[in-house]
Amino acid sequence: MKTTALILLSYGAIPGPAQAQPLDAPTLSLHPRVACKGAGRPAPRTRDTVHAEIAGAPASNIDLNGDGWCDWITPLPYPTNTQGQEYGARDAIVLGTANGARTFGAAARLKQYWKKHPQDLGNLVIPDGTTGMAPPLVAYAGNDPVPYFAGLSSAFPEYWGDGDAYKVYKWNQEADAPRQVSNSEFAAVMKFWQRRYCVGKNYSNQDFMNPDDKKPDHPLEIFVCAPWVTEATLRAEHDGAGVKTFLNGRDDL
């Protein structure tokens, strides 16, 4: 297996101030205010899609970058040994457009972004960085068409007893790439998913480690209920206390 950069150059989240302040929960929904266009259409067969076997696969009903067009999000395994097939983030995510499909994160655009925001170097998803992709979970804040999402991971198709195995991202328009969110946003989004998917459920550790056995379409709906995810959420909430975001205190279900 060739050596490639990991999807994130730094695995750490954005540090927050040490002084704790009350953290507002978000106004979040599982659904966008307006559905994206082009759900279910096959991706055109191009040099950017053919090698990932995305061509012919139906587009999702998720618009990750908020341009109004549904994107192709393909579950792909992270290579577990030197014989495994490697996939980059550009294989897992192909953006929909009015004219078909395109890849994200052009090198010139990323270079310009990092020149302006050098502190953000480790928080953007690298298009060619090796990754796995689970069926994503999404959450929409108010009228914002750009969702928070989880799915990119060096764990999938495994789930591990590690609450940090699946980060939360949101599309950065300036860089044209997913960006790992702050600790406070991670905590708020995870708590929202836990309220939606975990209340009244009685899962075992085996369910958490192998959630695809019961819900093959949405394994992360079970994984977010794991106690180690709750621990990671509490750590992020503590570390991110005092980081001010636009999210407020109500759930829009």
Secondary structure by P-SEA (a helix, b strand, c coil): cccccccccccccccccccccbbbbcccccccccccccccccccccccccccccccccccccccccccbbbbbbbccccccccbbbbcccccbbbbccccccccccaaaaaaaaaacccccccccccccccccccbbbbbcccccccccccccccccccccccccbbbbbbbccccbbbbbcaaaaaaaaaaaaaaccccccccccccccccccccccaaaaaaacaaaaaaaaaaaaaaccccccccccccc
